[in-house]
Amino acid sequence: MKRILIYTENYEAGGGNKYMVDIINSIPEGINLVIASNKNGVYKNDFSSIKRPYSYYPLNVKTFVNLLSKLEITKTQNLIISIFKQLLFLFIIPYYKFYNSILFKRILKKEKPNLVLSCNGGFPAALSCLDLVNTSFNLKISVILSVVSLPQIKKKWLAIFYPNICSRITHLLVNSSKTKENFISYYDFNPNIITIVYNSIEIKKIEIYSEISENEILQYKNKNEILIGYIGRIDKMKGIQFLIDSFYKLTNELQNVRLILVGKGDDYDRIKSHIYKLGLSDKIITTGYYHGNIRDLLQIIDIFAFPSLWEGFPYSILEAMECEKLIVSTDVGSIPEAIKDNENGFLTEPGNTIKLFETLKKAVINYNSYEHIRKRARETIIQRFNQPRFSDEINSLIKPYLLKQ
């Protein structure tokens, strides 16, 4: 029986693991599946979403992220620590490469997969994913590298520690045209070995407040109010402060608006302080990490705001589109591959408070006139980002590699 090994190095729940789980669920049950990750790299929610049989290996891989975490200096920004981290990286990576290659060689020889999928977040990003590419190449096993975020511009250290890594990847799987373009531009990738398979969303019936009572709804917004919502990490690259500043201007002109920020992150405490300083505590709800059903919460939101300064291809926007929300997003990363301005949502310039304010104001004032835009957003998901399409494209990608054996 054919066998596939899928590996990820991961440190937080999110789109990377969701994409991996969708790949896993797309692989026919007639193929044996082995999943491996760094310890705690796959979450309970990920496992509960897997719909086919598998075996799992939590691996004690050596990673720079874990080392910094143990030293408790991951988030330290001062110059001396920054230099120390860079020097530590240069000295420790050769040992980690050697250790990980032995670990991967052991599991590959034991499991004898016909195909390996190494699921990276960005590129170069998780270095153990590259160690698996090297080990698979050396053992003459076809390896597909999956990348779900825009790659970084070529780093000098990559050529030193991972020479010819790009030529060792049998096939590159990405989730947007922008990502493919950047790999070709930054790393001279052969476009013929790059396949784009867009994220997928489960299509459900539109249900109004399916599991939320009227009293719970009133916790978030009053009757006749327009609720603007953001769901995602609260960190600086997500542009949350620009959203808050734009909303502050909006409240000076319109009274029937409220904002909800769902999520947590490195910038959460500073953002809460900024909200307080602007006197918006009664107008902006911050939930922190939300433990309920995100889709139920999306039903309450009227306008989904996504002010990110840098982005790959976020699931949160696709989920909001599937729920027929009016989208106001920045024009960054791969987002324009889903959102067409004035057709199925609105795009605005990143990091520009005035432009974001103007777009939000237009969306609020004309909200009832934009039903056709909201419906087109959902139709976009149904036509282009559905799960059967995803499964078919994944199977078309892996089938030739299994037939080779």
C-alpha positions in Angstrom: 0.0 0.0 0.0 1.2 3.5 -0.9 2.4 5.7 2.0 2.7 9.4 2.5 4.4 11.2 5.4 3.3 14.8 6.2 5.4 16.9 8.6 5.0 20.4 10.1 7.0 22.6 12.5 4.4 24.8 14.1 4.0 27.0 17.2 0.5 28.5 17.1 -2.9 27.5 15.9 -3.8 29.1 12.6 -3.9 28.9 8.8 -0.8 26.8 8.3 -2.2 23.8 10.2 -5.7 24.3 8.7 -4.2 24.1 5.2 -2.3 20.9 6.3 -5.4 19.3 7.7 -7.3 20.1 4.5 -4.4 18.3 2.6 -4.7 15.3 5.0 -8.5 15.1 4.5 -8.0 15.2 0.7 -5.8 12.1 0.6 -7.8 8.9 -0.2 -8.1 6.4 2.6 -6.5 3.8 0.4 -3.2 5.5 1.1 -1.4 5.0 4.5 -0.9 8.4 6.1 1.8 9.2 8.7 1.7 12.6 10.4 4.7 14.0 12.2 5.5 17.3 13.9 7.5 19.0 16.5 6.1 18.3 20.0 2.8 20.2 20.5 3.0 21.3 16.9 -0.4 19.8 16.1 -3.3 21.0 18.3 -6.4 19.1 19.6 -8.6 21.1 17.3 -6.4 20.0 14.3 -6.7 16.3 15.3 -10.4 16.6 15.8 -10.7 18.0 12.2 -9.0 15.0 10.6 -11.5 12.8 8.9 -9.4 9.8 7.8 -7.1 7.2 9.5 -3.5 8.2 10.3 -0.6 7.4 12.6 1.2 10.2 14.4 4.8 10.9 15.6 5.6 13.8 17.9 9.2 14.4 17.2 11.9 15.9 19.4 13.3 18.1 16.6 15.8 20.8 17.4 14.5 24.2 16.6 15.8 27.7 17.1 12.4 28.9 18.3 12.3 26.3 21.1 15.9 27.3 22.1 15.0 31.0 22.4 11.8 30.1 24.3 13.9 28.1 26.9 16.3 31.0 27.2 13.2 33.3 27.6 14.6 35.9 25.1 12.2 35.3 22.2 10.5 38.7 22.4 13.5 40.7 23.7 14.4 43.6 21.3 17.4 45.4 22.8 20.6 45.6 20.6 22.9 43.4 22.7 20.3 40.5 22.9 19.6 40.9 19.2 23.3 40.5 18.3 23.5 37.5 20.7 20.6 35.9 19.0 22.2 36.2 15.6 25.5 34.8 16.8 23.7 32.0 18.5 21.8 31.2 15.3 25.0 31.0 13.3 26.7 28.6 15.7 23.7 26.4 16.6 22.2 25.8 13.2 24.8 23.3 11.9 24.3 21.1 14.9 20.5 21.3 14.6 20.7 20.4 10.9 22.9 17.4 11.7 20.6 16.2 14.6 17.4 16.7 12.7 18.7 14.9 9.6 19.5 11.8 11.8 16.0 12.0 13.3 14.3 12.3 9.9 16.5 9.6 8.4 15.4 7.2 11.1 11.6 7.8 10.6 11.9 7.8 6.8 13.7 4.4 6.8 11.2 3.0 9.2 8.0 4.2 7.4 9.4 4.0 3.8 7.0 6.7 2.4 6.4 7.0 -1.3 6.0 10.7 -0.9 6.9 13.3 1.7 5.0 16.6 2.2 6.9 19.1 4.3 4.4 21.8 5.4 6.2 25.1 6.1 4.4 28.3 7.1 6.6 30.8 5.2 10.0 30.4 3.6 12.6 29.8 4.9 10.7 30.0 8.2 10.6 26.5 9.9 14.1 25.2 9.3 13.3 21.6 10.3 11.0 21.5 7.3 14.1 22.3 5.2 16.0 19.6 7.0 13.3 17.1 6.0 13.6 18.3 2.4 17.4 17.6 2.5 17.0 14.2 4.1 14.3 13.1 1.7 16.4 14.2 -1.3 19.4 12.3 0.0 17.2 9.2 0.3 15.8 9.7 -3.2 12.2 10.2 -1.9 10.1 12.7 -3.7 9.3 15.7 -1.4 6.7 18.4 -1.8 7.3 21.6 0.2 4.1 23.4 1.1 4.3 27.2 1.8 1.2 29.2 2.8 2.7 32.6 3.4 4.7 35.0 1.2 8.4 34.0 1.1 11.1 36.3 2.4 13.6 37.9 0.1 16.6 35.6 -0.3 18.7 35.5 2.9 22.6 35.1 2.8 22.6 32.6 5.6 20.2 30.3 3.6 22.9 29.9 0.9 25.5 29.1 3.5 23.5 26.6 5.6 21.1 25.3 3.0 22.9 25.4 -0.3 20.8 24.3 -3.3 17.8 23.7 -1.1 15.4 25.0 -3.8 16.8 22.4 -6.3 16.1 19.6 -3.8 12.4 20.3 -3.6 10.6 18.0 -6.0 7.6 20.2 -6.1 6.4 23.4 -4.5 2.8 23.8 -3.3 1.6 27.3 -2.6 -1.8 28.8 -1.9 -1.7 32.0 -4.0 -0.5 33.4 -7.3 1.4 36.1 -5.4 3.3 33.5 -3.5 4.2 31.7 -6.7 5.4 35.0 -8.3 7.6 35.8 -5.3 9.3 32.4 -5.4 10.1 32.8 -9.0 11.3 36.4 -8.5 13.3 35.8 -5.2 14.5 32.3 -5.7 14.5 31.7 -9.5 12.1 28.7 -9.1 11.1 26.8 -12.2 7.4 27.8 -12.5 6.7 24.3 -13.9 7.3 22.7 -10.5 5.0 25.1 -8.6 1.3 24.3 -8.1 -1.2 26.8 -6.7 -4.0 25.3 -4.6 -6.1 28.0 -2.9 -7.3 27.7 0.6 -10.7 26.0 1.0 -13.7 26.8 3.1 -16.6 24.5 4.1 -19.8 25.9 2.6 -22.7 26.0 5.1 -26.2 27.4 5.1 -26.6 31.0 6.1 -28.1 30.8 9.6 -28.9 33.9 11.6 -27.4 33.7 15.0 -27.6 29.9 15.0 -26.5 29.2 18.5 -26.5 32.7 20.0 -29.4 34.1 22.0 -30.8 37.6 21.6 -29.4 38.5 25.0 -25.9 37.4 23.9 -26.3 39.5 20.7 -27.0 42.5 22.8 -23.7 42.0 24.6 -22.0 43.0 21.4 -24.3 45.5 19.7 -27.5 47.4 20.3 -30.4 47.4 17.9 -29.9 49.5 14.7 -26.1 49.5 15.3 -23.6 48.5 12.6 -21.0 46.2 14.1 -17.6 46.3 12.6 -15.5 43.3 13.5 -11.9 42.0 13.2 -10.9 38.4 14.0 -7.3 37.4 14.1 -4.0 38.0 15.9 -3.5 41.3 17.7 0.0 42.3 16.7 1.6 45.3 15.0 1.7 43.8 11.5 -2.1 43.4 11.6 -2.6 47.2 11.6 -5.1 47.2 14.5 -4.1 50.7 15.6 -4.9 52.1 12.2 -8.4 50.4 12.5 -8.9 51.9 15.9 -7.8 55.4 14.8 -10.1 55.2 11.8 -12.9 54.0 14.0 -12.3 57.0 16.3 -12.8 59.3 13.4 -15.9 57.4 12.4 -17.5 57.8 15.9 -17.0 61.6 15.6 -19.4 61.5 12.6 -21.6 58.5 13.2 -23.2 57.2 16.4 -24.7 53.9 15.2 -21.3 52.0 15.1 -19.5 49.6 17.4 -16.2 47.7 16.9 -15.3 44.3 18.1 -11.7 43.0 18.2 -11.5 39.2 18.5 -8.1 37.6 19.2 -5.0 38.0 21.2 -1.3 38.6 20.5 1.9 40.5 21.3 0.2 43.9 20.9 -3.0 43.2 22.8 -2.2 45.1 26.0 -0.9 48.2 24.1 -4.0 48.2 21.9 -6.3 48.0 25.0 -4.4 51.0 26.5 -4.8 52.9 23.2 -8.5 52.3 23.2 -8.8 53.6 26.8 -6.7 56.8 26.0 -9.1 57.6 23.1 -12.1 57.2 25.3 -13.5 54.3 23.2 -13.9 51.7 25.9 -17.7 51.9 25.6 -17.5 51.6 21.8 -14.9 48.9 21.3 -15.2 45.4 22.6 -12.0 43.3 23.0 -12.7 39.6 23.6 -9.2 38.2 23.8 -9.0 34.7 22.6 -12.5 33.6 21.7 -13.4 30.0 22.8 -16.8 29.9 21.1 -17.8 29.1 17.5 -16.2 31.8 15.3 -18.9 31.3 12.6 -21.6 32.1 15.1 -19.7 35.3 16.0 -19.4 36.2 12.3 -23.2 36.1 12.0 -23.4 39.1 14.4 -20.7 41.2 12.6 -22.0 43.4 9.8 -18.7 44.7 8.3 -15.6 42.6 8.5 -12.5 44.8 8.7 -9.0 43.5 8.0 -6.4 46.3 8.3 -3.3 44.1 7.9 0.0 45.7 6.8 1.4 42.5 5.5 -0.4 39.2 4.7 -0.2 35.9 3.0 -3.7 34.6 2.2 -5.8 34.7 5.4 -8.5 32.2 6.1 -10.4 34.8 8.2 -11.3 36.9 5.2 -12.6 33.8 3.3 -14.6 32.7 6.4 -16.2 36.1 6.5 -17.0 36.0 2.8 -18.6 32.6 3.2 -20.8 34.1 5.9 -21.9 36.9 3.4 -20.2 39.7 5.3 -19.3 43.1 3.8 -15.5 43.1 3.7 -13.2 46.1 4.1 -9.6 45.0 3.8 -6.2 46.4 3.0 -4.8 45.7 -0.5 -1.9 43.5 0.7 -0.4 40.1 -0.1 -2.7 37.7 -1.8 -5.9 39.3 -0.6 -6.7 40.8 -4.0 -6.9 37.3 -5.4 -10.1 36.8 -3.4 -11.4 40.4 -3.0 -12.1 42.6 -6.1 -12.7 46.2 -5.0 -16.3 47.3 -5.4 -17.3 43.9 -6.6 -17.3 41.5 -3.7 -15.8 43.8 -1.0 -13.7 46.9 -0.6 -9.9 47.3 -0.7 -8.0 50.2 0.7 -4.4 51.3 1.2 -2.4 49.7 4.1 -1.3 52.0 6.9 -3.5 54.9 5.9 -5.9 55.9 8.6 -7.8 58.4 6.4 -8.4 56.0 3.5 -9.5 53.3 5.9 -11.9 55.8 7.7 -13.3 56.9 4.3 -13.9 53.3 3.2 -15.5 52.3 6.5 -17.7 55.4 6.5 -18.9 54.5 3.0 -19.6 50.9 4.0 -21.6 52.0 7.1 -23.7 54.7 5.5 -24.5 52.6 2.4 -24.7 49.2 4.2 -28.2 48.4 3.2 -27.4 49.1 -0.5 -24.5 46.7 -0.6 -26.4 43.4 -0.3 -25.3 42.5 -3.8 -21.7 42.9 -2.8 -22.2 40.6 0.2 -23.9 38.0 -1.9 -21.0 38.1 -4.4 -18.6 37.5 -1.6 -20.3 34.3 -0.6 -20.7 33.3 -4.3 -16.9 33.7 -4.7 -16.3 31.2 -2.0 -18.8 28.7 -3.4 -17.3 28.9 -6.9 -13.5 29.2 -6.2 -12.7 28.2 -2.6 -14.8 25.2 -1.9 -13.4 22.0 -0.4 -14.2 19.5 -3.3 -12.2 21.7 -5.6 -9.3 21.7 -3.1 -9.4 17.9 -2.7 -9.4 17.3 -6.5 -6.4 19.6 -7.0 -4.4 18.0 -4.1 -5.1 14.5 -5.5 -4.1 15.7 -9.0 -0.8 16.9 -7.5 0.2 13.8 -5.5 -1.1 11.1 -7.9 1.9 11.2 -10.4 4.4 10.8 -7.5 2.6 7.7 -6.2 2.4 6.2 -9.6 6.1 6.4 -10.1 6.9 3.9 -7.4 
